[in-house]
């Protein structure tokens, strides 16, 4: 059962949506960013889950290669990068120094249509 509560603050004209993390929908807040507020906790939790999935996937592939097994997952999953930063400026430095391939990919995506991006 999806249960989502929408609270509207008439003075500030800001909408706040509350629901269980796994049941939240982001279509409306992303379509109207000036009238909706979303907690950064939600995005942080999503990034942590994505990182955990990526790490698990890499561990599985390493074990599979070690055993000499070939798996279709080697070609199916997109390439990912693990970046450990504490402050936003560290990301800029990392993109210049260590993550040149990622930076080139991000810059290339800016020129493409949204559906064609990698």
N, C-alpha and C positions, 0 to 999 in steps of 0.2 A: 504494500500500500504506500503510495507516494503522498507524503504530507509536507506541504510547503506553506509557510506563513509569509504573507507579504505585508510589511508595515510601511505606511507612508507618513512622512513627517511633513505636514502642510506648510510650516514656516520656511523650512529650508528647501522644500520640494526635492527631497532625497528619499529614494525607496531603499529599504533594506529587506533582504530575503533571508529566511532562516529555515533550515532543513537539515536532515542527517547528511553527512558528507557524501555518502555514496548515492544519495537521491537528488542532490542539487543539480539544477540545470543552469547553464551559463549563457544560453542563447539570448535571453532578454537583457541581462546586464551588459553583455558585450555589444549588443545592438544599440543600447542607450547608455554609454558610459558616463554621461554628464548627470544623469538622474538616478543612477544606482551606485551603491557602495558595496564592495566585496572585500572581505577580510584577507589580508596577505597570508594568514594562516592556511587558507584553502589552497593557495598556489604553492606554498611551502610544502604542504603535505603531498600535493600532487607531484612535485619535483622529487621528493624523497621516495615516493612509490616508483616513479619512473627510474630513478637511479638504482633502486633495489632490483627492479626487473632487469635492467641492463646488466648489472653485476651478475645476477643469477644466470642470465643468458650466456655471458662470456665464460663463466665457470663451466657451464654445460658443454660449450663448444671446445674448451680446453681439454676437458676429460674425454670428449668424443675423439678429438684429434690424437690424444695420447694413446688411446686404445686402438687407433687405426680405423675407426669407423667414419664413414662419410655420412653427412646429414644434409638434408635440404635446407636446414635452418641457416647454414653458412651463407647462402645467397639470398635468403628470404628476409633477413632482418636488416634494417638500415644501420649505417655506421653511426656510432655514438662516441662522444668524448666525455671523459670524466674530468671536471675542473673543480678544484677545491679553492674557494676564495672566501675571504671574510668581509671584504668591503667591495663596493661597486668599482672603485678605481683599479682594483687588482684584476678585474676582468679585462679592462682595456689593456693593461700591461701584458696579460697572458695572451690576448689575441694578437698582439704585436710580436711577442717573443716565441711562445711555445705552440700556439694554435694557428699557425699561418694557413694551414689547409682549411680549417673551419672558417676563418675570416674570409678567405677567397670564396668559399661556398655561400656564406651569408651575403656577401656583396653581389654574387651572381644571382641569388634569389630575388634581390630587390628589383631587378630588371624584368623578371618573369611575372606572368599572370598568377594569381593566387592558386589556381588549380594545377599549374605546372611546377610549382615550387617543390624543392626536395626537402 
